[in-house]
C-alpha cells in the first residue's frame, strides 16, 4: 500500500485521475438519484426530500471535497478538516446502510450500491492513497459535528415540518418521518430512552472511536510514506 501511494502521488496525472474518479462517481450517484425521482409520481416532493438524507449529503460532500482538490490552486487551511469529515460521513453512510437499513429492505438497487458501497470505498482509497493532508488524531472529535447537526436537523426541522409528507410518500418505510428507522422513537421498546441509549450511548461512541482510529491510521500511514 505504501509503495502504491508513493507511485500515485509521484505522478500528478494519476493523482488527478483518482480525484476525478471520486468527483465523477459521487456526481453520477447524485444525478442518478435526481433522475430516478423524475420517473415516478410527485416528482417535486421526492426531488426536494432527497436532500434531507445523510447519504445524499455525504455524497455531496465528496463532490465538494474532490472539486476543491481538483480546481483549487492552493489548499485552504480548512480543507483537510472537511476532507476528514467527509471520510467519516461516507464511512458511516456505508456501514449504517449495510448493517442497520438493509434488514428493512427487500432488495438493494444499483443506485443504493453506488451511494452506499462504491463511493465510500472509492473515497476511502482516495483519502489514504492520494491525500497527503490529514488531521491530528487528537482532533478526531470534529467528525462528530456533522452527525450531531444532522440529528438536530431531523428532530427540529424535518420531522415537525415534513414528517406527515414523508409518511404519505413512503407508507411502507419504517421510521419514514424521522428519515431513518434508528432515529424513530417508535422503533424502540422503551421509546425515547431506547433511542437516546442507542444513538448517544452506543452509536456516538462507536463513531468517535472509529474516527480516532481512522485519523491515527492516516497519521501513521503518512509517516511511513514520508520515511
C-alpha positions as CSV (number, residue, x, y, z in Angstrom):
1,X,0.0,0.0,0.0
2,X,2.8,2.4,0.8
3,X,4.5,1.7,-2.5
4,X,1.3,2.2,-4.4
5,X,0.6,5.5,-2.6
6,X,4.1,6.8,-3.4
7,X,3.7,5.8,-7.1
8,X,0.2,7.5,-7.3
9,X,1.4,10.7,-5.5
10,X,4.6,11.0,-7.6
11,X,2.6,11.4,-10.8
12,X,0.3,14.4,-11.0
13,X,-1.8,12.8,-13.7
14,X,-2.5,9.7,-11.5
15,X,-3.4,11.9,-8.6
16,X,-5.8,14.0,-10.7
17,X,-7.3,10.9,-12.3
18,X,-8.1,9.4,-8.9
19,X,-9.5,12.7,-7.6
20,X,-11.6,13.0,-10.8
21,X,-13.0,9.5,-10.3
22,X,-14.2,10.5,-6.8
23,X,-15.8,13.6,-8.3
24,X,-17.3,11.6,-11.2
25,X,-18.8,8.8,-9.3
26,X,-20.2,10.9,-6.5
27,X,-21.7,13.3,-9.1
28,X,-23.1,10.4,-11.0
29,X,-24.7,9.0,-7.9
30,X,-26.5,12.3,-7.2
31,X,-27.5,12.7,-10.8
32,X,-28.9,9.2,-11.0
33,X,-30.8,9.8,-7.7
34,X,-32.3,13.0,-9.2
35,X,-33.1,11.2,-12.4
36,X,-34.9,8.4,-10.6
37,X,-37.3,10.8,-8.9
38,X,-38.4,12.2,-12.3
39,X,-39.9,8.9,-13.4
40,X,-42.3,8.4,-10.5
41,X,-45.3,10.3,-9.1
42,X,-45.0,13.5,-7.0
43,X,-41.6,14.3,-8.6
44,X,-41.1,17.7,-6.9
45,X,-41.7,16.3,-3.4
46,X,-39.3,13.4,-3.9
47,X,-36.7,15.6,-5.6
48,X,-36.7,18.1,-2.7
49,X,-36.7,15.5,0.0
50,X,-33.7,13.7,-1.4
51,X,-31.5,16.2,0.2
52,X,-32.7,15.5,3.8
53,X,-30.9,12.2,3.8
54,X,-27.5,11.7,5.4
55,X,-26.4,9.6,2.4
56,X,-27.2,12.4,-0.1
57,X,-25.5,15.0,2.0
58,X,-22.4,12.8,2.4
59,X,-22.1,12.2,-1.3
60,X,-22.5,15.9,-1.9
61,X,-19.6,16.4,0.5
62,X,-17.5,14.1,-1.7
63,X,-18.3,16.2,-4.7
64,X,-17.3,19.4,-2.9
65,X,-14.0,18.0,-1.5
66,X,-12.9,16.4,-4.7
67,X,-13.8,19.5,-6.7
68,X,-11.8,21.7,-4.4
69,X,-8.7,19.4,-4.7
70,X,-9.2,19.3,-8.5
71,X,-9.8,23.0,-9.2
72,X,-8.3,25.0,-6.3
73,X,-4.7,26.0,-6.9
74,X,-4.0,26.4,-3.2
75,X,-5.4,24.1,-0.5
76,X,-7.5,26.1,2.0
77,X,-6.4,25.5,5.6
78,X,-9.8,24.2,6.5
79,X,-10.0,21.7,3.6
80,X,-8.2,18.8,5.5
81,X,-10.8,19.1,8.2
82,X,-13.6,19.0,5.6
83,X,-11.9,16.0,3.9
84,X,-11.8,14.1,7.2
85,X,-15.5,14.9,8.0
86,X,-16.4,13.6,4.5
87,X,-14.3,10.5,5.2
88,X,-16.2,9.7,8.4
89,X,-19.6,10.7,6.9
90,X,-19.2,8.4,3.9
91,X,-17.9,5.6,6.1
92,X,-20.9,5.9,8.4
93,X,-23.1,6.0,5.3
94,X,-21.8,2.7,4.1
95,X,-21.7,0.9,7.5
96,X,-25.1,2.1,8.7
97,X,-26.8,1.3,5.4
98,X,-25.5,-2.3,5.3
99,X,-25.9,-3.1,9.0
100,X,-29.0,-1.1,10.1
101,X,-31.0,-0.3,7.0
102,X,-30.8,-3.3,4.6
103,X,-32.7,-5.5,7.0
104,X,-35.7,-3.2,6.3
105,X,-35.3,-3.5,2.5
106,X,-36.5,-6.3,0.2
107,X,-33.8,-5.6,-2.4
108,X,-30.8,-3.2,-2.9
109,X,-30.8,-1.2,-6.1
110,X,-27.7,-0.3,-8.2
111,X,-28.2,3.3,-7.1
112,X,-28.1,2.3,-3.4
113,X,-24.9,0.3,-4.0
114,X,-23.3,3.3,-5.8
115,X,-24.1,5.7,-3.0
116,X,-23.5,3.3,-0.1
117,X,-20.8,0.9,-1.3
118,X,-18.9,2.1,-4.4
119,X,-18.5,5.7,-3.4
120,X,-17.4,5.0,0.2
121,X,-14.8,2.5,-0.9
122,X,-13.5,4.9,-3.7
123,X,-13.3,7.9,-1.3
124,X,-11.5,5.9,1.4
125,X,-8.9,4.8,-1.1
126,X,-8.6,8.4,-2.3
127,X,-8.2,9.7,1.2
128,X,-5.5,7.3,2.2
129,X,-3.6,6.8,-1.0
130,X,-3.8,10.3,-2.6
131,X,-4.2,12.9,0.0
132,X,-1.2,14.0,2.0
133,X,-3.4,16.2,4.1
134,X,-4.6,14.8,7.4
135,X,-5.7,15.9,10.9
136,X,-4.0,15.0,14.2
137,X,-5.7,12.1,15.9
138,X,-6.5,14.2,18.9
139,X,-8.8,16.3,16.7
140,X,-10.9,13.3,15.8
141,X,-13.9,15.0,17.5
142,X,-14.5,17.2,14.5
143,X,-16.1,14.2,12.8
144,X,-18.9,14.2,15.4
145,X,-20.0,17.8,14.5
146,X,-21.9,16.8,11.3
147,X,-23.8,13.8,12.7
148,X,-24.9,15.8,15.7
149,X,-26.1,18.7,13.5
150,X,-27.9,16.1,11.3
151,X,-29.8,14.7,14.3
152,X,-30.8,18.2,15.3
153,X,-31.8,18.9,11.7
154,X,-34.1,15.8,11.8
155,X,-35.8,16.5,15.1
156,X,-36.1,20.3,14.9
157,X,-36.8,20.8,11.2
158,X,-37.5,17.6,9.1
159,X,-39.9,15.7,11.4
160,X,-42.0,18.7,12.5
161,X,-42.4,20.2,9.0
162,X,-42.1,17.2,6.6
163,X,-43.0,14.3,8.8
164,X,-46.5,13.8,7.5
165,X,-45.4,14.2,3.9
166,X,-42.7,11.6,4.4
167,X,-45.3,9.2,5.9
168,X,-47.5,9.8,2.8
169,X,-44.8,9.3,0.3
170,X,-43.3,6.2,1.9
171,X,-46.0,4.4,3.9
172,X,-44.2,1.1,3.9
173,X,-40.8,2.6,5.1
174,X,-40.4,2.1,8.9
175,X,-39.5,5.4,10.6
176,X,-40.0,7.5,7.4
177,X,-41.0,10.7,9.2
178,X,-37.7,10.6,11.1
179,X,-35.7,9.9,7.9
180,X,-34.2,6.7,9.3
181,X,-35.7,3.9,11.5
182,X,-33.0,4.2,14.2
183,X,-34.0,7.8,14.7
184,X,-37.6,7.0,15.3
185,X,-38.6,6.5,19.0
186,X,-41.4,4.1,18.0
187,X,-38.8,1.5,16.7
188,X,-37.6,1.1,20.3
189,X,-39.4,-0.8,23.0
190,X,-38.5,1.9,25.6
191,X,-39.3,4.8,23.2
192,X,-37.2,7.9,23.7
193,X,-35.0,6.3,26.3
194,X,-34.1,3.4,23.9
195,X,-33.4,5.9,21.1
196,X,-31.1,8.0,23.3
197,X,-29.3,5.0,24.6
198,X,-28.7,3.6,21.1
199,X,-27.8,6.8,19.3
200,X,-25.9,8.6,22.1
201,X,-24.8,5.7,24.2
202,X,-23.8,3.2,21.5
203,X,-23.6,4.8,18.1
204,X,-21.9,8.1,19.0
205,X,-19.1,6.4,21.0
206,X,-18.6,3.9,18.1
207,X,-18.3,6.8,15.6
208,X,-15.9,8.6,17.9
209,X,-13.7,5.6,18.3
210,X,-13.8,4.9,14.6
211,X,-12.9,8.5,13.9
212,X,-9.9,8.3,16.2
213,X,-8.7,5.1,14.7
214,X,-9.0,6.3,11.1
215,X,-7.2,9.6,12.0
216,X,-4.5,7.6,13.8
217,X,-4.0,5.2,10.9
218,X,-3.8,8.1,8.4
219,X,-1.2,9.8,10.6
220,X,0.9,6.6,10.8
221,X,0.4,6.0,7.0
222,X,1.8,9.4,6.2
223,X,4.8,8.8,8.4
224,X,5.6,5.5,6.7
225,X,5.2,7.1,3.2
226,X,7.5,10.1,4.1
227,X,10.1,7.8,5.5
